[in-house]
Amino acid sequence: MTKIFPDAKDYLTVNEKISPQQLTTIEKKLGYEVLPGQRDVFQYFTMTGENGDPIGAIIAVTQKGEYGAVEVVFGF
């Protein structure tokens, strides 16, 4: 994560619960079912700077690929 945010000094793990209604909307937009380990909670990381203020966020997603797991990391 520090490759994306080199000034980051720490991070906070954020877990947001996914309601059944939200899950239905997500799966409808995707066109397929969300994997079992991703149905209940959406997790992301808030990157913090030297004084603890947020400087960005990271989403790390692991999906099933043809030959094994594929992990994608987004920073914004």
N, C-alpha and C positions, 0 to 999 in steps of 0.2 A: 504494500500500500504506500510505502514511502517513495517508491519509484514514481508514482503518480503525483504524490504530494510530498516533495522532499523537505518542505518546511514543517511538516507535521511532527509534533512532539508526543502525541498520544492519540487515542481514539476512544469513542464510546460506541458500544454495541446497542443498536436500537431494534427492538422486536415489536412489530405491529401485528395485532391479531387480524385475521381475515375472516369476515363474517360469511355465513352461507350465501347471503345475497351478493356480496362482493365476489365470491368464488364463482357463482353462476355467471355473473357479468364478465369476469376475466376469461373463463372457459369459452363463453360464447364468442368473445372477440378473438380469442386465439384460434378457435376452431377445433380444439382438442382438449382433453382433460389434463389438468396440472398433475405432476407426479406426486405420489403419496407423501413424500417428505416436505412438500412445498404447499400443502393445501391449507394449513392452519395459521401459519405465521410468515410474515414477510420480514426479512432481516436485512439491515444495512448498517453501515458504519459511518459515524460522523467523525471526521478528522479534525483535530484541534491543534492550534498553534501553541507557541511558547507560553502565552498567558491564559490558555484554556479556551479561547474563543474559537468557534467553528471556522474552518477555512475551506471545507469541502465535504463531499460525501462519496462513499464507495459502495457499489453494489457488486457483489460477487455471486455469480449464478453458475451452478453445475447442472448440466443436462446430459441425458443419455445420448451418446453418439453411436455411430455404426460400429466402431472398433473399441469402444470404452467411453469413459466420462470425458466431457468437454467442459472446461471451466472458462468463463468469460468474466472479466473484471472491468467495470465501468467507473470512471471518476468524473465527477461534475461539481 
